[in-house]
Amino acid sequence: MVIDRINFLKDEINKANYKYYVEDNPSISDFEYDKMFAELKELESQNPLLITPDSPTQRVGSISEKFFPYKHKYRLYSLDNTYNYEDLGKWYDKIVEEYGEQELVCELKIDGLAIALTYENGIFVRGVTRGDGITGEDITNNLKTIKAIPLKLFKPVSVEVRGEIYMPKTSFEKLNEENLKNGEKLFANPRNAASGSLRQLDSSITAKRDLSMFCYTAIFTGQIDNPPKTHYESIMYLKELGFKINPNIRLCKNAKEAVKYCQEWDEKRFGLNYATDGVVIKVNDIGVQQEMGFTARAPKWATAFKFPPEEVTTTLLDIEIGVGKTGAITPVAVLEPVQLGGSTVSRASLHNFDEIERLDVRLGDKVYIKKAAEIIPKVVKIIDDENHFNLPKYSAPKNCPSCGSELHFHEEEVNLYCDNPDCPAKMRAKIEYWVSKEAMDIDKVGPSVIEQLFNKGFIKNSVDLYKLTMQDFMQLDLVKEKSAFNMYNAIQESKTRPLARLLTAFSIRNVGKETAGLLANEFGTLENIKHVSVEDLAKIDGIGDIIAQDIYEFFRDENNLRLLSELNNLGVQPAPPIQNTSDEFKGLTFVLTGTLQNMTRDEASEIIKQMGGKTSSSVSKNTSYVVVGENAGSKLDKAQKLGVIILTEEDFLNMIKDKNI
């Protein structure tokens, strides 16, 4: 019968998917797999009433208008972190005092996105993002495209499974290579790429991205024979059901063995094809877990040990000079390639020429480098051996490497500047900033596209972007009709970005996005800002005399006024600022640091402003709150020293919960 053949094909394809995507051990050839899949698809098209949700043909869904919020039946908690072995030992000692020696389970902490999967009688019915732990977004159709997630379990079990979605490093590199060729946005790291891929409204795009998942816990919602009594047993049972678990999970007798596990993987983690930033350590006994319970935000029976940032040595081969959008001259270290944090590093930040002098960096030096917040490589110190003192001291350049103009220091600043308004490198940097996410957010037009447009003479400044046609884009290397259409449309869509974004994009001296937001909220339109006096600008809290003068001078410069007029004629009409929805945060200043899980920092900043508050880029005694995400850096340290109130992302979400935003 047809139904028997369909069921046979579904089972065989699901088994093949499990062997390939979960066990990484293919059981049949691609040809055999494709042949079975084509037959199943044909049979289902002839018998649409026999199509079921667990069919492999249902993995690629359709386009959704939006993702809907879904309240978790069981809350997803955060984890408390430990950063050294002493704190890890103290955490374990407290447990021993009350519950006696406990076996622990160590699992690598995957740097991905937490999700909750619901299965009813073995069939996948729903997948939800973590969200704030209480409410997430239903992304079921997108999750169905991930072949490591079974649509049907090997047993008819009802269970909610928590896991981490990730993108393999090799797939991340391939995706960025393709995006670079197409002039599209480059992702900063595999986690961002996984997040962007999961939140596509068109699930067929998600299907093209190579996402996978490791499961790390389960809540059994139906009856099962011999329910697991330990966390390790529950993970092994998930494997039996068809889920992918991390093969590096390990049972440890005590904290001493857990420390050995952490030390081992601090060295080995960079050889993995996925990003991991620590180890999750859990009490194995589920009964003890239940007795210990939870704090307001995290389980007491688990902790995350975070790996320290890696520091390695290499040779400084050269110092390249970059020119920024303001004309600031930036030195970049060119290094002998070295492995750092799982990637090959050949360039690192030197910040400015004062820093070069402070470190006494010389060409040919052996230097230590590390990744700031595990993202940006920077030179932190030199090895002052005999070789160092035989090398000539480094001298800062006197002329711009792009236009040859004489460089100058600005009063009370550490940077050297090129003050030539027509400097080609400065103009390119301004255009790159104009299209950036922080400014006009034109994500289809990347640096490589801008370089070609600039070199071919299609653009000289940011305004020229709005004069481009599809035919202009078609003349660029490796740009086809679809990419040209996407880039042209992205530019057109940017014409009505909020006023604050346009002000940010202007690259006015000393005006970042926070100051741009203050200006937009205070004056409402570009025309109002153009005619305001320097005295009135200086009265605005957060601006002051120096910045007021910079803003005033920008809107009195003839070249700038001509460009503003051109933008207006080309249809660039910025949207007015959104009015405050409440004054609940009036008088409060927030600083955002680290990576937030449920929103970008820009989105969080917008919410704060809508509620009457302000955001700042630096921590001071006047800061009301510091909102801390993952990989928070020096701002967290400063907040602790100053005694500023620190909020987790969950704390912040609770503050804005139920507000009409």
C-alpha positions in Angstrom: 0.0 0.0 0.0 1.1 3.6 -0.6 0.8 4.5 3.1 3.2 1.7 4.0 5.7 2.8 1.4 5.5 6.4 2.6 6.1 5.3 6.2 9.0 3.1 5.2 10.6 6.0 3.3 10.1 8.4 6.2 11.7 6.1 8.6 14.7 5.3 6.4 15.3 9.0 5.6 15.0 10.0 9.3 17.5 7.2 10.2 19.8 8.4 7.5 19.5 12.0 8.8 20.3 10.8 12.3 23.4 8.9 11.2 24.7 11.8 9.1 23.8 14.9 11.2 23.9 13.5 14.7 26.4 10.7 14.7 28.5 12.2 11.8 28.6 8.6 10.4 26.7 8.4 7.0 24.9 5.1 6.5 23.9 5.5 2.8 25.3 7.4 -0.2 24.0 10.9 -1.3 22.6 9.2 -4.4 20.5 6.7 -2.4 19.3 9.4 0.0 18.3 11.8 -2.9 16.5 8.9 -4.6 14.4 8.0 -1.5 13.7 11.7 -0.8 12.4 12.3 -4.4 10.2 9.2 -4.2 8.7 10.3 -0.9 8.1 13.8 -2.3 6.4 12.4 -5.4 4.2 10.0 -3.3 3.1 12.8 -1.0 2.3 15.2 -3.9 0.0 12.5 -5.2 -1.5 11.8 -1.8 -1.5 15.1 0.1 -3.7 13.7 2.9 -0.9 11.4 3.9 1.6 14.2 4.6 2.4 14.4 8.3 4.4 16.9 10.4 7.2 14.4 11.0 7.9 13.9 7.2 11.4 14.9 6.1 9.8 16.8 3.2 8.3 19.3 5.8 11.7 20.6 6.9 11.6 23.6 4.5 8.7 25.9 5.4 7.2 29.1 4.1 7.5 32.8 4.7 6.1 34.1 8.0 5.0 37.7 8.5 6.5 37.7 12.0 7.4 35.5 15.0 4.8 35.3 17.7 5.6 35.4 21.4 5.1 32.1 23.3 5.1 31.7 27.1 7.3 28.9 28.2 5.5 26.1 30.2 8.8 25.6 32.1 11.0 28.6 32.7 14.5 28.7 31.1 16.9 30.0 33.8 20.3 31.7 33.3 23.5 30.4 34.8 25.7 31.9 37.5 29.3 32.3 36.3 32.7 31.5 37.9 35.9 32.8 36.5 38.5 31.0 38.5 39.1 27.6 40.1 38.9 29.0 43.6 35.3 30.2 43.1 34.5 26.9 41.5 35.8 25.1 44.6 33.8 27.4 46.9 30.6 26.6 45.0 31.2 22.9 45.4 32.2 23.2 49.1 28.8 24.8 49.9 27.0 21.9 48.2 29.1 19.4 50.1 28.4 21.1 53.5 24.6 20.6 53.0 24.3 17.5 50.8 27.6 15.6 51.1 30.0 14.7 48.3 28.3 15.0 44.9 29.1 13.6 41.5 29.2 16.3 38.8 28.6 16.4 35.1 30.8 18.7 32.9 29.7 19.8 29.5 31.2 22.3 27.1 29.3 25.6 27.1 28.3 26.1 23.5 28.4 29.7 22.3 25.0 29.6 20.5 21.3 30.3 21.1 19.2 28.5 23.7 16.0 27.0 22.5 13.2 24.8 23.9 11.8 22.0 21.8 8.4 20.4 22.6 7.6 16.8 21.6 4.2 15.2 22.0 4.2 11.4 21.7 7.5 11.6 19.9 6.4 14.2 17.3 8.1 17.7 17.2 5.3 20.2 17.7 6.9 23.5 18.8 10.3 25.3 19.0 10.7 28.5 21.0 13.7 30.8 21.6 14.8 31.5 25.2 13.6 35.1 25.2 13.7 36.4 28.7 13.3 32.8 30.1 9.6 33.3 30.6 8.4 34.2 27.1 10.2 33.5 23.8 9.4 33.5 20.1 7.8 30.6 18.3 10.3 29.8 15.5 9.0 26.2 14.9 9.2 26.4 11.0 12.8 27.6 11.1 13.8 24.9 13.5 12.3 22.2 11.3 14.9 23.0 8.7 17.8 22.0 11.0 18.5 18.3 10.3 20.1 17.7 13.7 16.6 18.3 15.2 14.5 15.2 14.9 11.0 15.6 13.6 10.1 12.2 15.1 11.8 10.5 18.0 12.8 6.8 18.1 10.2 6.3 20.9 6.8 8.0 21.4 7.9 10.1 24.3 6.5 13.5 25.4 9.3 15.7 26.4 10.6 19.3 26.4 14.2 19.4 25.4 16.6 22.4 25.8 19.5 22.8 23.5 21.9 25.2 21.9 21.7 26.1 18.2 25.1 26.8 16.7 26.8 27.3 13.3 30.0 25.3 12.7 33.1 27.5 12.3 33.7 26.2 8.8 30.1 27.0 7.7 30.5 30.5 9.3 33.6 31.1 7.2 31.9 29.9 4.0 28.8 32.1 4.7 31.0 35.2 5.1 33.0 34.4 2.0 29.7 34.2 0.0 28.4 37.4 1.6 31.6 39.2 0.8 31.3 38.2 -2.9 27.7 39.4 -3.0 28.4 42.7 -1.2 26.2 41.6 1.7 26.7 42.0 5.5 29.5 40.0 7.1 28.7 38.4 10.5 31.0 39.1 13.4 31.2 35.6 14.7 29.4 32.2 14.4 26.9 33.0 17.2 25.7 36.2 15.4 25.5 34.2 12.1 23.4 31.5 13.9 21.1 34.1 15.4 20.6 35.9 12.1 19.9 32.7 10.3 17.3 31.5 12.9 15.4 34.7 12.8 14.8 34.7 9.0 11.1 35.2 8.2 11.7 33.0 5.2 12.6 29.6 6.6 14.0 28.5 3.2 16.9 30.9 3.9 17.4 29.3 7.3 17.5 25.9 5.6 20.4 27.0 3.4 22.5 27.9 6.5 24.3 25.0 8.0 22.9 25.1 11.6 23.1 22.3 14.1 22.2 21.7 17.8 23.5 20.1 20.9 20.9 19.1 23.6 21.8 19.7 27.3 18.7 18.9 29.4 15.2 17.4 29.3 11.9 17.7 31.1 9.8 14.6 30.6 6.2 15.7 30.4 4.7 12.2 29.9 5.1 8.8 31.5 8.3 6.8 30.7 9.6 3.5 31.9 12.4 3.9 34.4 12.8 7.7 34.4 16.4 8.8 34.7 17.6 9.5 38.2 20.7 11.5 37.2 21.4 14.2 34.7 23.9 12.0 32.9 21.4 9.3 32.5 18.8 11.8 31.1 21.4 13.0 28.5 22.1 9.4 27.4 18.4 8.8 27.1 18.1 11.8 24.9 20.7 10.2 22.6 18.6 7.0 22.5 15.6 9.1 21.4 17.6 10.5 18.4 18.9 13.8 19.8 22.5 15.1 19.2 24.4 15.5 22.4 27.9 16.9 22.8 30.3 13.9 22.8 32.7 15.6 25.3 30.3 15.3 28.3 32.0 13.8 31.3 31.1 12.5 34.7 33.4 13.8 37.5 33.6 12.5 41.1 34.2 15.9 42.6 35.3 19.5 42.0 38.9 18.5 41.6 38.1 16.4 38.6 35.9 19.1 37.2 38.8 21.5 37.4 40.9 19.1 35.4 38.2 19.0 32.8 38.2 22.8 32.6 42.0 22.9 32.3 42.0 20.3 29.6 39.4 22.0 27.4 40.9 25.5 27.9 43.7 24.1 25.7 41.8 21.8 23.4 38.7 24.0 22.6 40.3 25.8 19.7 40.5 22.6 17.7 36.7 22.1 17.7 34.6 23.1 14.8 32.2 25.1 17.0 32.7 28.0 19.5 32.7 27.3 23.2 33.4 29.9 25.9 33.4 27.8 29.0 32.2 24.7 30.8 28.8 24.0 32.4 29.1 22.1 35.7 26.0 20.4 37.2 25.2 18.3 40.2 24.4 14.9 38.6 21.7 13.6 41.1 18.3 14.9 40.0 16.9 14.4 43.5 19.6 16.7 44.9 18.9 19.2 42.1 15.3 19.4 43.1 16.2 19.9 46.8 18.6 22.7 46.0 16.2 24.5 43.8 16.8 27.9 42.2 17.6 31.5 43.0 15.5 34.3 41.3 17.6 33.8 38.1 19.6 30.6 38.1 19.8 27.0 39.4 21.8 26.6 42.6 23.0 23.1 41.4 24.8 24.4 38.3 27.4 27.0 37.4 29.3 28.0 34.3 33.1 28.2 34.4 34.2 30.9 31.8 37.5 30.4 30.1 39.9 33.4 30.4 40.9 35.2 27.2 43.9 33.7 25.5 47.2 35.5 25.3 49.9 34.5 22.8 53.2 35.8 21.5 54.2 36.6 18.0 56.4 39.0 16.0 55.5 42.5 15.0 56.3 42.8 11.3 55.0 46.2 10.5 52.7 49.0 11.6 50.1 50.0 9.0 48.4 53.4 9.2 44.6 53.7 8.7 42.6 56.9 8.2 39.2 57.1 9.9 36.0 59.0 9.0 37.1 62.0 11.2 40.6 62.0 9.8 42.0 60.2 12.9 45.1 58.2 12.1 45.0 54.7 13.5 48.0 52.4 13.8 47.4 48.7 13.2 50.0 46.0 14.0 50.8 43.6 11.2 51.9 40.3 12.8 53.4 37.0 11.9 50.2 34.9 11.7 49.4 33.1 14.9 46.5 31.0 16.3 44.4 33.0 18.9 41.0 32.1 20.1 40.4 29.5 17.4 41.3 31.7 14.5 44.5 32.9 12.7 45.4 36.4 13.6 47.7 38.5 11.5 46.6 42.1 12.5 45.9 43.6 15.9 45.0 47.0 17.4 47.6 49.4 18.7 44.9 52.1 19.6 47.0 55.2 19.1 50.6 56.6 19.0 50.6 57.3 22.7 50.0 53.6 23.3 52.9 52.7 21.0 55.1 55.0 22.9 53.9 53.7 26.3 54.5 50.1 25.3 57.7 51.1 23.5 56.7 49.0 20.5 59.3 48.6 17.8 59.3 46.9 14.4 60.6 43.3 14.9 59.5 43.1 18.5 58.2 39.9 20.1 54.7 41.0 21.4 51.9 39.5 23.5 48.5 39.8 21.9 45.0 38.8 23.3 41.4 39.3 22.2 39.5 42.1 23.9 36.2 40.6 25.0 37.3 37.6 22.9 36.6 39.5 19.7 39.2 42.1 18.8 42.9 41.2 18.9 45.1 43.8 20.5 48.8 44.2 21.4 49.1 44.2 25.2 52.8 44.2 25.9 56.3 43.6 24.4 59.0 41.1 25.4 61.8 43.5 26.4 64.7 41.2 25.7 68.1 42.1 24.3 66.8 42.1 20.7 64.2 44.8 21.6 66.8 47.3 22.7 68.8 46.8 19.5 65.8 47.8 17.4 65.2 51.4 16.3 62.4 53.3 18.1 59.2 53.8 16.2 58.3 57.3 15.0 54.8 58.4 14.2 54.1 59.5 10.6 54.2 63.2 9.7 52.0 63.0 6.6 48.8 61.3 5.7 49.4 57.9 3.9 46.4 58.6 1.6 46.6 62.2 0.5 50.1 63.3 1.8 48.7 66.2 3.9 50.6 67.2 7.0 49.2 65.5 10.2 48.3 67.4 13.3 47.4 66.8 16.9 44.1 68.3 18.1 44.0 70.0 21.4 43.6 67.7 24.4 43.5 64.6 22.1 45.9 61.7 21.7 45.2 61.0 18.0 46.9 62.4 15.0 44.6 63.8 12.4 44.5 64.4 8.7 42.5 67.7 8.3 42.2 67.6 4.5 38.4 67.5 3.8 39.0 65.9 0.4 41.3 63.1 1.7 40.2 59.9 -0.3 40.7 57.5 2.6 38.7 59.8 4.9 35.8 60.0 2.4 35.8 56.2 2.0 35.7 55.7 5.7 32.8 58.2 6.0 30.8 56.3 3.4 31.5 53.0 5.1 30.3 54.5 8.4 27.2 55.9 6.7 26.1 52.5 5.6 27.0 50.8 8.9 24.4 49.3 11.3 25.1 52.1 13.8 24.2 54.8 11.2 21.9 54.3 8.2 22.0 50.5 8.4 22.3 49.8 4.6 23.3 46.2 5.2 23.6 45.1 1.5 26.5 47.6 0.7 29.7 46.4 2.3 33.3 47.8 2.3 34.3 45.8 -0.8 31.4 47.3 -2.8 32.1 50.8 -1.6 35.8 50.4 -2.6 34.8 49.4 -6.1 32.2 52.2 -6.4 34.8 54.8 -5.1 37.6 53.5 -7.4 35.3 53.5 -10.5 34.3 57.1 -9.7 30.6 56.3 -9.2 30.7 57.9 -5.7 32.8 60.6 -4.0 30.7 61.0 -0.9 27.8 59.5 1.0 25.2 61.6 -0.8 26.3 60.0 -4.1 24.9 56.6 -2.9 21.4 58.0 -3.5 22.3 58.8 -7.1 23.3 55.2 -8.0 21.2 53.1 -10.4 20.9 49.3 -10.7 23.0 49.5 -13.8 25.9 51.1 -11.8 25.9 48.1 -9.4 25.8 45.7 -12.4 29.2 47.1 -13.5 30.9 46.0 -10.4 32.9 42.7 -10.2 30.9 39.6 -9.1 27.7 41.6 -8.8 24.7 40.0 -10.6 21.2 41.3 -11.1 19.7 40.0 -7.9 22.5 41.5 -5.8 22.3 44.8 -7.7 18.6 44.9 -7.0 19.1 44.2 -3.3 21.7 46.9 -2.9 19.7 49.5 -4.8 16.6 48.7 -2.7 18.6 48.8 0.6 19.8 52.4 -0.2 16.3 53.5 -1.2 14.8 52.1 2.1 17.3 54.0 4.1 15.8 57.4 3.0 13.3 57.4 5.9 15.6 56.2 8.7 15.0 58.0 12.0 16.5 61.5 12.4 19.0 60.3 15.0 20.5 57.8 12.6 21.0 60.4 9.9 22.7 62.7 12.5 24.9 59.8 13.5 25.8 59.1 9.9 27.0 62.7 9.3 30.1 61.9 11.4 30.0 65.3 13.1 33.0 65.7 15.3 32.4 64.4 18.8 28.8 63.4 18.0 28.1 59.7 18.4 24.7 58.0 18.4 23.9 59.0 22.0 24.5 62.7 21.3 22.6 62.3 17.9 19.7 60.9 19.9 19.7 63.9 22.3 19.6 66.3 19.3 16.8 64.5 17.6 14.7 64.3 20.7 15.3 67.9 21.6 14.7 69.6 18.2 12.6 67.0 16.2 13.7 68.0 12.7 16.9 68.7 10.7 15.7 72.2 9.9 15.4 73.1 13.6 18.9 71.9 14.4 20.3 73.9 11.4 19.1 77.1 13.0 19.8 76.6 16.7 22.4 78.7 18.4 25.5 77.4 20.0 24.2 78.7 23.4 21.0 76.7 23.2 22.9 73.6 22.1 25.3 73.9 25.1 22.3 74.0 27.5 21.3 70.4 26.6 22.2 68.0 29.3 24.9 65.7 27.9 26.3 68.0 25.2 28.3 70.9 26.7 30.3 73.7 25.2 32.8 71.8 23.0 30.3 69.5 21.4 27.9 72.4 20.9 30.5 74.3 19.0 31.3 71.3 16.8 27.5 70.8 16.0 27.1 74.6 15.3 30.1 74.7 13.0 29.0 71.6 11.0 25.7 73.3 10.2 27.4 76.5 9.2 29.9 74.9 6.7 28.9 75.6 3.1 30.0 72.2 1.8 27.8 70.5 4.5 24.8 72.7 3.7 25.2 71.9 0.0 25.2 68.1 0.8 22.2 68.5 3.1 20.3 70.2 0.3 21.3 67.5 -2.2 20.0 64.8 0.3 16.7 66.6 0.6 16.4 66.8 -3.3 17.2 63.1 -3.5 14.3 62.2 -1.2 16.1 61.6 2.0 13.4 62.5 4.6 14.3 61.3 8.1 11.5 60.1 10.3 10.9 62.2 13.4 11.8 60.7 16.8 9.3 58.5 18.5 7.7 60.2 21.4 8.3 58.9 24.9 5.8 56.2 25.9 6.4 57.0 29.6 8.6 59.1 31.9 9.4 56.1 34.1 13.2 56.4 33.4 13.3 60.2 33.5 16.5 61.4 35.0 18.1 58.0 34.8 21.3 57.2 32.8 22.0 53.7 31.6 25.2 52.2 30.2 25.0 49.0 28.1 27.9 46.6 27.9 28.5 43.1 26.6 26.4 41.0 24.3 22.6 40.9 25.0 20.7 37.7 24.2 17.2 39.0 23.5 17.9 42.3 21.7 20.7 44.4 20.3 22.2 47.2 22.5 20.7 49.7 20.0 17.2 48.2 20.6 17.7 48.3 24.4 18.9 51.9 24.1 15.8 52.9 22.1 13.5 51.4 24.8 15.3 53.4 27.4 14.9 56.6 25.5 11.2 55.9 24.9 10.8 55.5 28.6 12.4 58.9 29.2 15.9 57.8 30.1 19.3 58.4 28.6 22.1 56.1 27.5 25.8 56.8 27.8 28.9 55.1 26.3 30.9 55.5 29.5 30.5 54.8 33.2 30.7 57.6 35.8 29.4 58.4 39.2 26.4 59.9 37.5 25.4 56.6 35.9 22.2 55.1 37.3 22.5 51.6 36.0 24.9 49.4 34.0 23.1 46.7 32.0 25.5 43.7 31.6 25.4 41.1 28.8 27.9 38.4 28.0 31.6 39.2 27.7 31.2 42.5 29.5 34.5 44.3 29.8 36.1 47.2 31.5 32.8 49.1 32.0 31.6 46.3 34.4 34.9 46.7 36.3 34.5 50.4 36.6 30.8 50.1 37.6 31.8 47.8 40.5 34.6 50.2 41.6 32.2 53.2 41.6 29.3 51.2 43.3 27.0 51.7 40.3 23.9 49.4 40.3 24.5 46.5 37.9 21.6 44.9 36.1 21.6 41.6 34.3 19.7 41.4 31.0 16.9 39.6 32.9 16.8 42.4 35.5 16.4 44.9 32.7 13.7 42.9 30.9 11.8 42.8 34.2 12.1 46.6 34.5 10.5 47.1 31.1 8.0 44.2 31.4 4.4 45.0 30.7 5.3 48.5 29.5 3.6 49.7 26.4 6.7 49.7 24.2 
